[in-house]
Amino acid sequence: MRINLIYPLAIILILLLTACGGTSPNTEANAATTNEETTLTVFAAASLTESFTKIAAEFESRHPEIYILPNFAGSQSIRLQLEHGARADVFVSANTLHADALLAAGLIQPPTIFTHNRLVVITPAHNPAGITTLHDLAQPGLKLVLAGPEVPVGRYARQSLEKLSHPAMFGAAFQTQVQQNVVSEEDTVKGVVAKVQLGEADAGIVYASDVTPAVADALHVIKIPDEYNVIADYPIAVVTGTAKPDLAQQLVDFIQSPAGQKIMTEYGFRTGP
């Protein structure tokens, strides 16, 4: 009798385990495939963190079946990632230099400029160095933080300093004097903002859009006149070889639509030609 009872109990146990147990390998594979098919990976410049987070949320609300997976970093970094085989669906840079290089390598489709940015000088709100004008950036002993020259905002900052060194402005020695005050070169514009916000630097040069509500109270802003400023052009492109070119293009189109451009304007970017 004991033997006769064991087998029915074993069968019942197997059935229960099958019904209540973990997902089978095939089910897991199907779930992963479905998730991958509805996820758009976006490699975007760090200065787009806030605006693209809002854009992703808005796009997902209109397309509940799609999930946006952002990768925010310096434009030079996301370019390097693509060049070394990283997989993405959309690429967005803070300058045309990195986009042009990827296009020449066949790694992205022809990009379009979808928004613009401009530079400002920031100091801690209490402004310990007493910086009130752009000329004060050359005062001896000042601790200035810039992004590295390979980072778009770092490149733009140096171009602006070169403009300010015109004889009609501050003179040829100005740029040299300012660069002698550079104590750190950051990998992203967010790194510059953080150093100034924490009082680890007396000043930094960042994008106007980086003075977000989250940090505005901790910063003092000095504007750079248009004639000495540098306008940053932001290109966007579908990545070559993406398995979801139509979905990727939908996202690019949304970013360039009136709804997407409205969000960019809300976050301090400039739209239009």
N, C-alpha and C positions, 0 to 999 in steps of 0.2 A: 504493500500500500504506500509506503514511504516513497518508493521509486516512482510510482504513478503520479504522485503529487508534485514531485520535483519538476517534471517537464512542463506541466501547465503553468506552474509558477514562473519558471524560466521564460516561457513564451510571453506571459503577461508582462514581466519585467522588461524584456526586450522591446515590446510594443510601447511601453511607457517611456522608455529612454528615447526611442525613435521619435515619439510625439513631442516630448518635452525637452529633448536634449539640444545641444548647440547647433548652429547653422552648418549645413554640410559644406564641403569645399566648393562644390559647384555653385551653391547659393551665394557663398561669399564672393566668388569670382564674378557672378552676375551682378551683385550689388556694387562691387568695385567698378565694374565696367560702366554700369548706369551712372554712378557718381562721376566718373571720369568724363563721360560723354556730356554731362550737364554742367561741368565746371570750366570756367574761363580763367586762365592764369594770366595776370597782367603784370608785366615788369614796368614799373613806373618810377620816375625821379622822386627823390625824397620830398621835394618841395610840394608835391601833389598829394601828400598823405591825407590832409584834412579834406580837401576838395574831392578827391577820388573815393574816399570812404563814403562821403555823402552821395556821390554819383553811383557807386556800387549799390548802395541801399535803395536808391530810387530805381535803378535799372532792375534790380531783383524784385522790387514790388510790382513792376510792370511785367516781369517774366519770372513767375514763381518757380518755374522748372529749372532756372539757371542760377548757379552760384558763382560769384566773382571771388577769386583767390588772388589778392594783391601781393606783390613783392616790391616793397619800397626800399630804394637804396640810391646812392649816387649814380648819375647817368653813366659814368665811366665804369661803375661796378656792374650794372645790369647789362651793359654792352659786353663786358668781359665774360659774364656768365653765358650769354648767348653764343659768343665766339667759342666757348669751351664746351658747347653741347647741351646747355640747359634748355629745357623745353618750356615754351610759353606760347600764348596765343596772340597777345597784343603787347607792343613795345611803345613806351612813351618817354621821351627824353626832354631835358631842359635846355638843350641846344641842338642845332642841326649837325654839328660836327660828328657826334657819335651815331646819329641816325644815318648820315651820309656814308660813314664807314661800314655800317651793317648792310646798307643797300648795295654798296659796291661789292660786298662779299656774298650777296645773294641771300642774306639771312632774314631780310624783311622785304615787304612789298613797298612800292613808292609811298613815302610818307606825305602827310599834309600838316600844315601849321594850323593848330586849332585854338591857341591862346597865347598870351604874352605876359611878361612880368617885368618889373623894374627894380632897381636897387635902392636901399636905404641904409643909413648908418644907425646902429643901435648901441645904446649904453645901458648899464643897469639903471633902474628908475631913480636911485639916489645919486647917480652920476658922480662917483668919487673923484674922477679926474677932471671934473669941471669942463667937459667938452660942450661947447655951445655952437661952434662953427666947424665946417669941414677942415679948415686950416689947422684946427687943434689936433688933428690926427698925426701931425708931424712933431708935436711937442715931445722933447726928450723924456724917456722913461715911461712913456705910455705903453700899456699892454694891449696890443691889438690882435684879434683873432680873425683869420680869413680861412676860407676853404682852400684846399690845395689847388695849384694851377691846372691840374687835370680835371677838376670838378667844374662844371659849368659856371656856378656862381663865383668860384674863385677866379676863373678866367675873366668873367665879366668885371669883377671888382678891380682887377689889375688894369683892365682896359679903361675903366672909369678914372682910376688914379692917374693913368697916363694922360687922359684928357685934362684933368685938374692940374697937371704939371705944365700945361701950356704957358708960355711967357706972359700971356695976357691975364692969366689967372694967378697961380701960386708960384710959378717958376719951375725951371727944369730940375731943381734939387728936391722938389716936394716928394715925388714918388720914391726916391731913394731914402729920404728921411722917414717916410711912412713905413716902408718895408723893413727898415731897421727896427721898427717897433713891433713887428710880428713875432709873437711868442708861441703861436701854435697854428698849424695848418690842418684843418679837419677834413674828413672824408665825405661829409655831407653838410648841407646848409643847416640841418637840424643840430649838428654838433656845434656849429658857431653860435646858434641861438642859445643852446644849453649853457655853454661856457659863459656867455655874457649874463644870462639870466641868473646864474648861480654866483655871479660876482667874481669869477675866475679870470675875467678880462675886463678892461676898461671900455672896450668898444669892439664892434664887429661890423662887417658889411654883409647884408643878407638881402633876400627878396622882400619886397613890400608885403607879399602874401604871407610871409612867415611871422608877421606880427599878428598872430591870431588872438581871439578873445582869451584863450587859455593862458597866454603869456603877456598880453598887452600891459597889464598892471605892473608887471615886473620890469618893464623896459621903457626907455626914453628914446624917441625916434627923431633923427635929423634927416630931412629930405635932401636928396641930391638933385639939383636943377636938371631939367631935361637935356640941356646942351652938354652936360658933363656926365649924364647917366648913360646906361647901356640897356637897351631893350632886349629881353630874352625871348626868343621864339621857341615854342614848344611843338615839336612834331610828334605825330602819332601814326602808327602803322600796324597792319596785320603781319604777324610773323610768318615767314615762308615755311611751308611744311606743316602748319597746324592741321590737326585732324578736324577742326571745327571752323573752317574759314567763313562760313555763312554767319555763324553765331558771333564770331570775332568781329566781322564787319558790322553786324547789328549794334554791337557795343560802340564801335568807332563812330557809327552814324549817330547814335544817341548822344555821345559826348559833343558832337558838332551841331546837334539840333538846338533850337531855341531853349528847350528845357535844360539841356546839358550846359549850354553857354551861360544861362542864368545862374546856375550853381557856381560856375567858375567865377563869375562876377561877384557873387556873394562872398567868395573867399579871397577877394583882393586881386584877382587876375584881370587882365584887359582882353577884351574880345575885339573882333573886327580884323581888318587887314593889318 
